[in-house]
Amino acid sequence: MIDNVFSYIMDSPDHIEFKIKVSIVEIYMENIRDLLDKDKTNLKIRENKTRGIYIQDATESYVSD
């Protein structure tokens, strides 16, 4: 699936700019922890109309490949 995302970006016109962010979390025994920042534990799942479902306060890092 990730390969498809980057293939789509590479095949898009040059005037279109993409920004991709990633969060990596672990859910274990109903506890969510951020794998990009070990100090963030007990994170909460949230939902709103504009963002959809997300994990509050999870670290988001930009990726390029």
CHARMM-style PDB file with segment names, atoms N, HN, CA, C and O in Angstrom:
ATOM      1  N   MET     1       0.823  -1.189   0.000  1.00  0.00      PROA
ATOM      2  CA  MET     1       0.000   0.000   0.000  1.00  0.00      PROA
ATOM      3  C   MET     1       0.876   1.266   0.000  1.00  0.00      PROA
ATOM      4  O   MET     1       0.573   2.227  -0.707  1.00  0.00      PROA
ATOM      5  N   ILE     2       1.937   1.265   0.775  1.00  0.00      PROA
ATOM      6  HN  ILE     2       2.183   0.484   1.349  1.00  0.00      PROA
ATOM      7  CA  ILE     2       2.818   2.428   0.836  1.00  0.00      PROA
ATOM      8  C   ILE     2       3.431   2.696  -0.532  1.00  0.00      PROA
ATOM      9  O   ILE     2       3.545   3.846  -0.956  1.00  0.00      PROA
ATOM     10  N   ASP     3       3.825   1.623  -1.220  1.00  0.00      PROA
ATOM     11  HN  ASP     3       3.732   0.689  -0.875  1.00  0.00      PROA
ATOM     12  CA  ASP     3       4.382   1.790  -2.568  1.00  0.00      PROA
ATOM     13  C   ASP     3       3.383   2.469  -3.492  1.00  0.00      PROA
ATOM     14  O   ASP     3       3.770   3.284  -4.329  1.00  0.00      PROA
ATOM     15  N   ASN     4       2.108   2.144  -3.350  1.00  0.00      PROA
ATOM     16  HN  ASN     4       1.794   1.482  -2.669  1.00  0.00      PROA
ATOM     17  CA  ASN     4       1.068   2.767  -4.178  1.00  0.00      PROA
ATOM     18  C   ASN     4       0.966   4.267  -3.916  1.00  0.00      PROA
ATOM     19  O   ASN     4       0.772   5.050  -4.846  1.00  0.00      PROA
ATOM     20  N   VAL     5       1.095   4.663  -2.669  1.00  0.00      PROA
ATOM     21  HN  VAL     5       1.253   4.027  -1.913  1.00  0.00      PROA
ATOM     22  CA  VAL     5       1.019   6.085  -2.324  1.00  0.00      PROA
ATOM     23  C   VAL     5       2.149   6.850  -3.007  1.00  0.00      PROA
ATOM     24  O   VAL     5       1.918   7.878  -3.642  1.00  0.00      PROA
ATOM     25  N   PHE     6       3.365   6.345  -2.872  1.00  0.00      PROA
ATOM     26  HN  PHE     6       3.553   5.509  -2.356  1.00  0.00      PROA
ATOM     27  CA  PHE     6       4.500   7.043  -3.473  1.00  0.00      PROA
ATOM     28  C   PHE     6       4.492   6.950  -5.000  1.00  0.00      PROA
ATOM     29  O   PHE     6       4.955   7.877  -5.665  1.00  0.00      PROA
ATOM     30  N   SER     7       3.981   5.863  -5.571  1.00  0.00      PROA
ATOM     31  HN  SER     7       3.604   5.110  -5.032  1.00  0.00      PROA
ATOM     32  CA  SER     7       3.846   5.764  -7.031  1.00  0.00      PROA
ATOM     33  C   SER     7       2.858   6.801  -7.544  1.00  0.00      PROA
ATOM     34  O   SER     7       3.100   7.442  -8.567  1.00  0.00      PROA
ATOM     35  N   TYR     8       1.744   6.966  -6.835  1.00  0.00      PROA
ATOM     36  HN  TYR     8       1.547   6.446  -6.004  1.00  0.00      PROA
ATOM     37  CA  TYR     8       0.751   7.965  -7.214  1.00  0.00      PROA
ATOM     38  C   TYR     8       1.361   9.367  -7.195  1.00  0.00      PROA
ATOM     39  O   TYR     8       1.124  10.165  -8.101  1.00  0.00      PROA
ATOM     40  N   ILE     9       2.137   9.656  -6.173  1.00  0.00      PROA
ATOM     41  HN  ILE     9       2.330   9.007  -5.437  1.00  0.00      PROA
ATOM     42  CA  ILE     9       2.785  10.966  -6.061  1.00  0.00      PROA
ATOM     43  C   ILE     9       3.768  11.182  -7.213  1.00  0.00      PROA
ATOM     44  O   ILE     9       3.795  12.256  -7.814  1.00  0.00      PROA
ATOM     45  N   MET    10       4.568  10.173  -7.517  1.00  0.00      PROA
ATOM     46  HN  MET    10       4.546   9.300  -7.029  1.00  0.00      PROA
ATOM     47  CA  MET    10       5.551  10.297  -8.595  1.00  0.00      PROA
ATOM     48  C   MET    10       4.893  10.491  -9.958  1.00  0.00      PROA
ATOM     49  O   MET    10       5.456  11.150 -10.831  1.00  0.00      PROA
ATOM     50  N   ASP    11       3.693   9.916 -10.145  1.00  0.00      PROA
ATOM     51  HN  ASP    11       3.235   9.381  -9.435  1.00  0.00      PROA
ATOM     52  CA  ASP    11       2.981  10.018 -11.419  1.00  0.00      PROA
ATOM     53  C   ASP    11       2.130  11.279 -11.526  1.00  0.00      PROA
ATOM     54  O   ASP    11       1.558  11.542 -12.584  1.00  0.00      PROA
ATOM     55  N   SER    12       2.035  12.054 -10.468  1.00  0.00      PROA
ATOM     56  HN  SER    12       2.499  11.841  -9.609  1.00  0.00      PROA
ATOM     57  CA  SER    12       1.221  13.269 -10.464  1.00  0.00      PROA
ATOM     58  C   SER    12       1.960  14.418 -11.144  1.00  0.00      PROA
ATOM     59  O   SER    12       3.188  14.397 -11.228  1.00  0.00      PROA
ATOM     60  N   PRO    13       1.227  15.419 -11.631  1.00  0.00      PROA
ATOM     61  CA  PRO    13       1.877  16.592 -12.246  1.00  0.00      PROA
ATOM     62  C   PRO    13       2.803  17.305 -11.248  1.00  0.00      PROA
ATOM     63  O   PRO    13       2.564  17.296 -10.040  1.00  0.00      PROA
ATOM     64  N   ASP    14       3.847  17.912 -11.777  1.00  0.00      PROA
ATOM     65  HN  ASP    14       4.041  17.920 -12.758  1.00  0.00      PROA
ATOM     66  CA  ASP    14       4.857  18.562 -10.932  1.00  0.00      PROA
ATOM     67  C   ASP    14       4.329  19.754 -10.140  1.00  0.00      PROA
ATOM     68  O   ASP    14       4.914  20.115  -9.119  1.00  0.00      PROA
ATOM     69  N   HSD    15       3.245  20.369 -10.584  1.00  0.00      PROA
ATOM     70  HN  HSD    15       2.770  20.076 -11.414  1.00  0.00      PROA
ATOM     71  CA  HSD    15       2.739  21.548  -9.888  1.00  0.00      PROA
ATOM     72  C   HSD    15       1.939  21.193  -8.627  1.00  0.00      PROA
ATOM     73  O   HSD    15       1.547  22.082  -7.872  1.00  0.00      PROA
ATOM     74  N   ILE    16       1.699  19.913  -8.402  1.00  0.00      PROA
ATOM     75  HN  ILE    16       2.018  19.190  -9.015  1.00  0.00      PROA
ATOM     76  CA  ILE    16       0.976  19.472  -7.202  1.00  0.00      PROA
ATOM     77  C   ILE    16       1.991  19.095  -6.134  1.00  0.00      PROA
ATOM     78  O   ILE    16       2.936  18.349  -6.394  1.00  0.00      PROA
ATOM     79  N   GLU    17       1.785  19.620  -4.925  1.00  0.00      PROA
ATOM     80  HN  GLU    17       1.018  20.226  -4.714  1.00  0.00      PROA
ATOM     81  CA  GLU    17       2.695  19.340  -3.813  1.00  0.00      PROA
ATOM     82  C   GLU    17       1.992  18.444  -2.802  1.00  0.00      PROA
ATOM     83  O   GLU    17       0.825  18.659  -2.471  1.00  0.00      PROA
ATOM     84  N   PHE    18       2.705  17.451  -2.320  1.00  0.00      PROA
ATOM     85  HN  PHE    18       3.653  17.277  -2.588  1.00  0.00      PROA
ATOM     86  CA  PHE    18       2.176  16.526  -1.322  1.00  0.00      PROA
ATOM     87  C   PHE    18       2.986  16.646  -0.043  1.00  0.00      PROA
ATOM     88  O   PHE    18       4.196  16.868  -0.080  1.00  0.00      PROA
ATOM     89  N   LYS    19       2.309  16.496   1.090  1.00  0.00      PROA
ATOM     90  HN  LYS    19       1.326  16.316   1.120  1.00  0.00      PROA
ATOM     91  CA  LYS    19       2.962  16.423   2.393  1.00  0.00      PROA
ATOM     92  C   LYS    19       2.433  15.169   3.079  1.00  0.00      PROA
ATOM     93  O   LYS    19       1.224  14.994   3.230  1.00  0.00      PROA
ATOM     94  N   ILE    20       3.345  14.306   3.488  1.00  0.00      PROA
ATOM     95  HN  ILE    20       4.327  14.448   3.365  1.00  0.00      PROA
ATOM     96  CA  ILE    20       2.958  13.044   4.117  1.00  0.00      PROA
ATOM     97  C   ILE    20       3.544  13.001   5.517  1.00  0.00      PROA
ATOM     98  O   ILE    20       4.737  13.230   5.714  1.00  0.00      PROA
ATOM     99  N   LYS    21       2.687  12.704   6.485  1.00  0.00      PROA
ATOM    100  HN  LYS    21       1.718  12.518   6.324  1.00  0.00      PROA
ATOM    101  CA  LYS    21       3.129  12.558   7.865  1.00  0.00      PROA
ATOM    102  C   LYS    21       2.788  11.151   8.340  1.00  0.00      PROA
ATOM    103  O   LYS    21       1.834  10.537   7.863  1.00  0.00      PROA
ATOM    104  N   VAL    22       3.570  10.654   9.276  1.00  0.00      PROA
ATOM    105  HN  VAL    22       4.345  11.153   9.664  1.00  0.00      PROA
ATOM    106  CA  VAL    22       3.340   9.324   9.823  1.00  0.00      PROA
ATOM    107  C   VAL    22       3.383   9.380  11.348  1.00  0.00      PROA
ATOM    108  O   VAL    22       4.162  10.126  11.941  1.00  0.00      PROA
ATOM    109  N   SER    23       2.537   8.583  11.951  1.00  0.00      PROA
ATOM    110  HN  SER    23       1.905   7.977  11.469  1.00  0.00      PROA
ATOM    111  CA  SER    23       2.570   8.341  13.397  1.00  0.00      PROA
ATOM    112  C   SER    23       2.680   6.840  13.588  1.00  0.00      PROA
ATOM    113  O   SER    23       2.079   6.069  12.841  1.00  0.00      PROA
ATOM    114  N   ILE    24       3.441   6.427  14.579  1.00  0.00      PROA
ATOM    115  HN  ILE    24       3.929   7.054  15.186  1.00  0.00      PROA
ATOM    116  CA  ILE    24       3.582   5.006  14.869  1.00  0.00      PROA
ATOM    117  C   ILE    24       3.233   4.805  16.341  1.00  0.00      PROA
ATOM    118  O   ILE    24       3.883   5.352  17.231  1.00  0.00      PROA
ATOM    119  N   VAL    25       2.202   4.012  16.572  1.00  0.00      PROA
ATOM    120  HN  VAL    25       1.674   3.567  15.848  1.00  0.00      PROA
ATOM    121  CA  VAL    25       1.746   3.765  17.945  1.00  0.00      PROA
ATOM    122  C   VAL    25       1.599   2.270  18.171  1.00  0.00      PROA
ATOM    123  O   VAL    25       1.495   1.482  17.231  1.00  0.00      PROA
ATOM    124  N   GLU    26       1.593   1.912  19.424  1.00  0.00      PROA
ATOM    125  HN  GLU    26       1.678   2.552  20.187  1.00  0.00      PROA
ATOM    126  CA  GLU    26       1.356   0.533  19.828  1.00  0.00      PROA
ATOM    127  C   GLU    26       0.121   0.518  20.716  1.00  0.00      PROA
ATOM    128  O   GLU    26      -0.016   1.330  21.631  1.00  0.00      PROA
ATOM    129  N   ILE    27      -0.766  -0.412  20.433  1.00  0.00      PROA
ATOM    130  HN  ILE    27      -0.654  -1.072  19.690  1.00  0.00      PROA
ATOM    131  CA  ILE    27      -1.941  -0.612  21.292  1.00  0.00      PROA
ATOM    132  C   ILE    27      -1.769  -1.980  21.941  1.00  0.00      PROA
ATOM    133  O   ILE    27      -1.733  -3.007  21.263  1.00  0.00      PROA
ATOM    134  N   TYR    28      -1.666  -1.973  23.249  1.00  0.00      PROA
ATOM    135  HN  TYR    28      -1.696  -1.139  23.800  1.00  0.00      PROA
ATOM    136  CA  TYR    28      -1.454  -3.207  23.999  1.00  0.00      PROA
ATOM    137  C   TYR    28      -2.267  -3.140  25.279  1.00  0.00      PROA
ATOM    138  O   TYR    28      -2.108  -2.220  26.082  1.00  0.00      PROA
ATOM    139  N   MET    29      -3.121  -4.103  25.457  1.00  0.00      PROA
ATOM    140  HN  MET    29      -3.250  -4.850  24.805  1.00  0.00      PROA
ATOM    141  CA  MET    29      -3.990  -4.182  26.639  1.00  0.00      PROA
ATOM    142  C   MET    29      -4.715  -2.852  26.872  1.00  0.00      PROA
ATOM    143  O   MET    29      -4.737  -2.324  27.984  1.00  0.00      PROA
ATOM    144  N   GLU    30      -5.304  -2.328  25.798  1.00  0.00      PROA
ATOM    145  HN  GLU    30      -5.286  -2.756  24.895  1.00  0.00      PROA
ATOM    146  CA  GLU    30      -6.099  -1.097  25.820  1.00  0.00      PROA
ATOM    147  C   GLU    30      -5.299   0.147  26.189  1.00  0.00      PROA
ATOM    148  O   GLU    30      -5.889   1.172  26.531  1.00  0.00      PROA
ATOM    149  N   ASN    31      -3.986   0.083  26.130  1.00  0.00      PROA
ATOM    150  HN  ASN    31      -3.506  -0.750  25.853  1.00  0.00      PROA
ATOM    151  CA  ASN    31      -3.133   1.234  26.386  1.00  0.00      PROA
ATOM    152  C   ASN    31      -2.438   1.596  25.079  1.00  0.00      PROA
ATOM    153  O   ASN    31      -1.867   0.730  24.416  1.00  0.00      PROA
ATOM    154  N   ILE    32      -2.485   2.867  24.709  1.00  0.00      PROA
ATOM    155  HN  ILE    32      -2.949   3.570  25.247  1.00  0.00      PROA
ATOM    156  CA  ILE    32      -1.871   3.341  23.473  1.00  0.00      PROA
ATOM    157  C   ILE    32      -0.627   4.132  23.832  1.00  0.00      PROA
ATOM    158  O   ILE    32      -0.678   5.067  24.632  1.00  0.00      PROA
ATOM    159  N   ARG    33       0.516   3.737  23.217  1.00  0.00      PROA
ATOM    160  HN  ARG    33       0.557   2.978  22.567  1.00  0.00      PROA
ATOM    161  CA  ARG    33       1.738   4.497  23.459  1.00  0.00      PROA
ATOM    162  C   ARG    33       2.385   4.867  22.131  1.00  0.00      PROA
ATOM    163  O   ARG    33       2.279   4.141  21.143  1.00  0.00      PROA
ATOM    164  N   ASP    34       3.042   5.989  22.134  1.00  0.00      PROA
ATOM    165  HN  ASP    34       3.128   6.578  22.937  1.00  0.00      PROA
ATOM    166  CA  ASP    34       3.699   6.554  20.965  1.00  0.00      PROA
ATOM    167  C   ASP    34       5.067   5.906  20.812  1.00  0.00      PROA
ATOM    168  O   ASP    34       5.887   5.981  21.727  1.00  0.00      PROA
ATOM    169  N   LEU    35       5.327   5.271  19.671  1.00  0.00      PROA
ATOM    170  HN  LEU    35       4.661   5.211  18.928  1.00  0.00      PROA
ATOM    171  CA  LEU    35       6.622   4.619  19.469  1.00  0.00      PROA
ATOM    172  C   LEU    35       7.685   5.589  18.963  1.00  0.00      PROA
ATOM    173  O   LEU    35       8.861   5.231  18.900  1.00  0.00      PROA
ATOM    174  N   LEU    36       7.290   6.817  18.600  1.00  0.00      PROA
ATOM    175  HN  LEU    36       6.335   7.108  18.651  1.00  0.00      PROA
ATOM    176  CA  LEU    36       8.253   7.830  18.187  1.00  0.00      PROA
ATOM    177  C   LEU    36       8.681   8.718  19.352  1.00  0.00      PROA
ATOM    178  O   LEU    36       9.652   9.466  19.236  1.00  0.00      PROA
ATOM    179  N   ASP    37       7.971   8.642  20.461  1.00  0.00      PROA
ATOM    180  HN  ASP    37       7.182   8.035  20.555  1.00  0.00      PROA
ATOM    181  CA  ASP    37       8.310   9.400  21.669  1.00  0.00      PROA
ATOM    182  C   ASP    37       7.940   8.540  22.871  1.00  0.00      PROA
ATOM    183  O   ASP    37       6.773   8.481  23.259  1.00  0.00      PROA
ATOM    184  N   LYS    38       8.921   7.882  23.456  1.00  0.00      PROA
ATOM    185  HN  LYS    38       9.869   7.930  23.141  1.00  0.00      PROA
ATOM    186  CA  LYS    38       8.669   6.912  24.526  1.00  0.00      PROA
ATOM    187  C   LYS    38       8.012   7.509  25.766  1.00  0.00      PROA
ATOM    188  O   LYS    38       7.467   6.774  26.589  1.00  0.00      PROA
ATOM    189  N   ASP    39       8.056   8.832  25.911  1.00  0.00      PROA
ATOM    190  HN  ASP    39       8.499   9.430  25.243  1.00  0.00      PROA
ATOM    191  CA  ASP    39       7.450   9.467  27.075  1.00  0.00      PROA
ATOM    192  C   ASP    39       5.939   9.650  26.942  1.00  0.00      PROA
ATOM    193  O   ASP    39       5.264   9.980  27.916  1.00  0.00      PROA
ATOM    194  N   LYS    40       5.418   9.439  25.752  1.00  0.00      PROA
ATOM    195  HN  LYS    40       5.967   9.171  24.960  1.00  0.00      PROA
ATOM    196  CA  LYS    40       3.973   9.604  25.532  1.00  0.00      PROA
ATOM    197  C   LYS    40       3.279   8.252  25.644  1.00  0.00      PROA
ATOM    198  O   LYS    40       3.404   7.393  24.771  1.00  0.00      PROA
ATOM    199  N   THR    41       2.545   8.089  26.740  1.00  0.00      PROA
ATOM    200  HN  THR    41       2.444   8.787  27.448  1.00  0.00      PROA
ATOM    201  CA  THR    41       1.790   6.861  26.969  1.00  0.00      PROA
ATOM    202  C   THR    41       0.358   7.232  27.332  1.00  0.00      PROA
ATOM    203  O   THR    41       0.052   8.399  27.576  1.00  0.00      PROA
ATOM    204  N   ASN    42      -0.501   6.246  27.365  1.00  0.00      PROA
ATOM    205  HN  ASN    42      -0.252   5.298  27.167  1.00  0.00      PROA
ATOM    206  CA  ASN    42      -1.909   6.470  27.715  1.00  0.00      PROA
ATOM    207  C   ASN    42      -2.584   7.473  26.785  1.00  0.00      PROA
ATOM    208  O   ASN    42      -3.379   8.297  27.238  1.00  0.00      PROA
ATOM    209  N   LEU    43      -2.279   7.414  25.499  1.00  0.00      PROA
ATOM    210  HN  LEU    43      -1.634   6.744  25.131  1.00  0.00      PROA
ATOM    211  CA  LEU    43      -2.877   8.329  24.537  1.00  0.00      PROA
ATOM    212  C   LEU    43      -4.342   7.968  24.319  1.00  0.00      PROA
ATOM    213  O   LEU    43      -4.749   6.835  24.574  1.00  0.00      PROA
ATOM    214  N   LYS    44      -5.118   8.910  23.857  1.00  0.00      PROA
ATOM    215  HN  LYS    44      -4.788   9.831  23.649  1.00  0.00      PROA
ATOM    216  CA  LYS    44      -6.562   8.735  23.676  1.00  0.00      PROA
ATOM    217  C   LYS    44      -6.941   8.791  22.198  1.00  0.00      PROA
ATOM    218  O   LYS    44      -6.379   9.572  21.430  1.00  0.00      PROA
ATOM    219  N   ILE    45      -7.891   7.960  21.818  1.00  0.00      PROA
ATOM    220  HN  ILE    45      -8.347   7.326  22.442  1.00  0.00      PROA
ATOM    221  CA  ILE    45      -8.454   7.996  20.471  1.00  0.00      PROA
ATOM    222  C   ILE    45      -9.559   9.035  20.458  1.00  0.00      PROA
ATOM    223  O   ILE    45     -10.427   9.040  21.331  1.00  0.00      PROA
ATOM    224  N   ARG    46      -9.525   9.913  19.467  1.00  0.00      PROA
ATOM    225  HN  ARG    46      -8.820   9.909  18.758  1.00  0.00      PROA
ATOM    226  CA  ARG    46     -10.509  10.989  19.332  1.00  0.00      PROA
ATOM    227  C   ARG    46     -11.104  10.962  17.931  1.00  0.00      PROA
ATOM    228  O   ARG    46     -10.582  10.298  17.036  1.00  0.00      PROA
ATOM    229  N   GLU    47     -12.190  11.683  17.753  1.00  0.00      PROA
ATOM    230  HN  GLU    47     -12.615  12.222  18.480  1.00  0.00      PROA
ATOM    231  CA  GLU    47     -12.817  11.810  16.440  1.00  0.00      PROA
ATOM    232  C   GLU    47     -13.454  13.185  16.332  1.00  0.00      PROA
ATOM    233  O   GLU    47     -14.083  13.666  17.274  1.00  0.00      PROA
ATOM    234  N   ASN    48     -13.284  13.821  15.159  1.00  0.00      PROA
ATOM    235  HN  ASN    48     -12.773  13.430  14.394  1.00  0.00      PROA
ATOM    236  CA  ASN    48     -14.021  15.043  14.872  1.00  0.00      PROA
ATOM    237  C   ASN    48     -14.363  15.074  13.386  1.00  0.00      PROA
ATOM    238  O   ASN    48     -13.854  14.263  12.612  1.00  0.00      PROA
ATOM    239  N   LYS    49     -15.217  16.003  12.989  1.00  0.00      PROA
ATOM    240  HN  LYS    49     -15.631  16.662  13.617  1.00  0.00      PROA
ATOM    241  CA  LYS    49     -15.731  16.029  11.620  1.00  0.00      PROA
ATOM    242  C   LYS    49     -14.666  16.349  10.585  1.00  0.00      PROA
ATOM    243  O   LYS    49     -14.717  15.814   9.477  1.00  0.00      PROA
ATOM    244  N   THR    50     -13.701  17.207  10.910  1.00  0.00      PROA
ATOM    245  HN  THR    50     -13.660  17.642  11.810  1.00  0.00      PROA
ATOM    246  CA  THR    50     -12.713  17.601   9.915  1.00  0.00      PROA
ATOM    247  C   THR    50     -11.528  16.634   9.844  1.00  0.00      PROA
ATOM    248  O   THR    50     -11.031  16.356   8.753  1.00  0.00      PROA
ATOM    249  N   ARG    51     -11.080  16.132  10.956  1.00  0.00      PROA
ATOM    250  HN  ARG    51     -11.484  16.358  11.843  1.00  0.00      PROA
ATOM    251  CA  ARG    51      -9.894  15.267  10.982  1.00  0.00      PROA
ATOM    252  C   ARG    51     -10.233  13.787  10.913  1.00  0.00      PROA
ATOM    253  O   ARG    51      -9.399  12.983  10.498  1.00  0.00      PROA
ATOM    254  N   GLY    52     -11.427  13.419  11.308  1.00  0.00      PROA
ATOM    255  HN  GLY    52     -12.104  14.073  11.645  1.00  0.00      PROA
ATOM    256  CA  GLY    52     -11.801  12.007  11.365  1.00  0.00      PROA
ATOM    257  C   GLY    52     -11.312  11.393  12.665  1.00  0.00      PROA
ATOM    258  O   GLY    52     -11.240  12.069  13.691  1.00  0.00      PROA
ATOM    259  N   ILE    53     -10.977  10.109  12.620  1.00  0.00      PROA
ATOM    260  HN  ILE    53     -11.035   9.560  11.786  1.00  0.00      PROA
ATOM    261  CA  ILE    53     -10.480   9.400  13.794  1.00  0.00      PROA
ATOM    262  C   ILE    53      -8.965   9.581  13.875  1.00  0.00      PROA
ATOM    263  O   ILE    53      -8.261   9.404  12.881  1.00  0.00      PROA
ATOM    264  N   TYR    54      -8.471   9.932  15.051  1.00  0.00      PROA
ATOM    265  HN  TYR    54      -9.043  10.076  15.859  1.00  0.00      PROA
ATOM    266  CA  TYR    54      -7.032  10.147  15.245  1.00  0.00      PROA
ATOM    267  C   TYR    54      -6.662   9.864  16.696  1.00  0.00      PROA
ATOM    268  O   TYR    54      -7.532   9.726  17.556  1.00  0.00      PROA
ATOM    269  N   ILE    55      -5.375   9.782  16.952  1.00  0.00      PROA
ATOM    270  HN  ILE    55      -4.668   9.894  16.253  1.00  0.00      PROA
ATOM    271  CA  ILE    55      -4.881   9.573  18.313  1.00  0.00      PROA
ATOM    272  C   ILE    55      -4.311  10.897  18.807  1.00  0.00      PROA
ATOM    273  O   ILE    55      -3.327  11.409  18.273  1.00  0.00      PROA
ATOM    274  N   GLN    56      -4.945  11.431  19.825  1.00  0.00      PROA
ATOM    275  HN  GLN    56      -5.745  11.015  20.259  1.00  0.00      PROA
ATOM    276  CA  GLN    56      -4.575  12.734  20.378  1.00  0.00      PROA
ATOM    277  C   GLN    56      -3.148  12.716  20.911  1.00  0.00      PROA
ATOM    278  O   GLN    56      -2.755  11.800  21.632  1.00  0.00      PROA
ATOM    279  N   ASP    57      -2.381  13.738  20.548  1.00  0.00      PROA
ATOM    280  HN  ASP    57      -2.700  14.483  19.963  1.00  0.00      PROA
ATOM    281  CA  ASP    57      -1.008  13.961  21.015  1.00  0.00      PROA
ATOM    282  C   ASP    57       0.025  12.971  20.468  1.00  0.00      PROA
ATOM    283  O   ASP    57       1.168  12.969  20.925  1.00  0.00      PROA
ATOM    284  N   ALA    58      -0.354  12.129  19.500  1.00  0.00      PROA
ATOM    285  HN  ALA    58      -1.282  12.131  19.129  1.00  0.00      PROA
ATOM    286  CA  ALA    58       0.638  11.228  18.891  1.00  0.00      PROA
ATOM    287  C   ALA    58       1.619  12.057  18.068  1.00  0.00      PROA
ATOM    288  O   ALA    58       1.220  13.013  17.404  1.00  0.00      PROA
ATOM    289  N   THR    59       2.879  11.699  18.108  1.00  0.00      PROA
ATOM    290  HN  THR    59       3.204  10.922  18.648  1.00  0.00      PROA
ATOM    291  CA  THR    59       3.905  12.389  17.342  1.00  0.00      PROA
ATOM    292  C   THR    59       3.666  12.163  15.858  1.00  0.00      PROA
ATOM    293  O   THR    59       3.397  11.039  15.433  1.00  0.00      PROA
ATOM    294  N   GLU    60       3.763  13.234  15.065  1.00  0.00      PROA
ATOM    295  HN  GLU    60       3.981  14.147  15.411  1.00  0.00      PROA
ATOM    296  CA  GLU    60       3.624  13.147  13.610  1.00  0.00      PROA
ATOM    297  C   GLU    60       4.935  13.625  12.986  1.00  0.00      PROA
ATOM    298  O   GLU    60       5.386  14.739  13.250  1.00  0.00      PROA
ATOM    299  N   SER    61       5.542  12.770  12.154  1.00  0.00      PROA
ATOM    300  HN  SER    61       5.176  11.865  11.939  1.00  0.00      PROA
ATOM    301  CA  SER    61       6.789  13.107  11.482  1.00  0.00      PROA
ATOM    302  C   SER    61       6.577  13.090   9.976  1.00  0.00      PROA
ATOM    303  O   SER    61       5.906  12.207   9.442  1.00  0.00      PROA
ATOM    304  N   TYR    62       7.167  14.091   9.288  1.00  0.00      PROA
ATOM    305  HN  TYR    62       7.712  14.808   9.722  1.00  0.00      PROA
ATOM    306  CA  TYR    62       7.095  14.119   7.838  1.00  0.00      PROA
ATOM    307  C   TYR    62       7.995  13.040   7.260  1.00  0.00      PROA
ATOM    308  O   TYR    62       9.076  12.776   7.787  1.00  0.00      PROA
ATOM    309  N   VAL    63       7.543  12.408   6.163  1.00  0.00      PROA
ATOM    310  HN  VAL    63       6.665  12.623   5.735  1.00  0.00      PROA
ATOM    311  CA  VAL    63       8.337  11.387   5.477  1.00  0.00      PROA
ATOM    312  C   VAL    63       8.531  11.777   4.017  1.00  0.00      PROA
ATOM    313  O   VAL    63       7.735  12.528   3.453  1.00  0.00      PROA
ATOM    314  N   SER    64       9.596  11.259   3.413  1.00  0.00      PROA
ATOM    315  HN  SER    64      10.243  10.649   3.871  1.00  0.00      PROA
ATOM    316  CA  SER    64       9.858  11.559   2.013  1.00  0.00      PROA
ATOM    317  C   SER    64      10.061  10.323   1.159  1.00  0.00      PROA
ATOM    318  O   SER    64      10.037  10.420  -0.068  1.00  0.00      PROA
ATOM    319  N   ASP    65      10.256   9.184   1.759  1.00  0.00      PROA
ATOM    320  HN  ASP    65      10.276   9.106   2.756  1.00  0.00      PROA
ATOM    321  CA  ASP    65      10.367   7.937   0.995  1.00  0.00      PROA
ATOM    322  C   ASP    65      10.144   6.740   1.887  1.00  0.00      PROA
ATOM    323  OT1 ASP    65      10.199   5.603   1.419  1.00  0.00      PROA
TER     324      ASP     65
END
